[in-house]
């Protein structure tokens, strides 16, 4: 998907946040960010795409695959991108990639994690509901396109 600067084609991230670790438990023993925080950001970004596509509440059903590729450091700027891979009757598979902007003196843009998650659209009672098929593409739809 995205492997280097310039390959994003103007796509905006679903989520962008500065990496901070205000509490000791948010950092690993060598000062890198705790992986649970990064997992949460990945889940939030995928959830945004699921909610936009299903036009209503959606919950995380499964983390099919998650890989931490490079440690995230405090004060990196995290950008998370998400693409819709597939739509089922009530579920959506979403590919998420996380990158950091690092080192302002010699800027780097580094892919730090990738994941595939499944979300289920739910009604007010928390029961699965159909994902509306509004003649949308069933593959790879950037989140911004889902706002139309």
Buried (B, 14 or more C-beta within 10 A) or exposed (E): EBEEEEEBEEBEBBBBBEBEBEEEEBBEEEEBBBBEBBBEBBBBBBBBBBBBBBEBBBBBBEBEEBEBEBBBBBEBBBBBBBBBBBBBEBBBBBBBBBBBBBEEEEEEBBBBBBBBBBBBBBEEEEEBBEBEEEEBEEEEBBBEBBEE
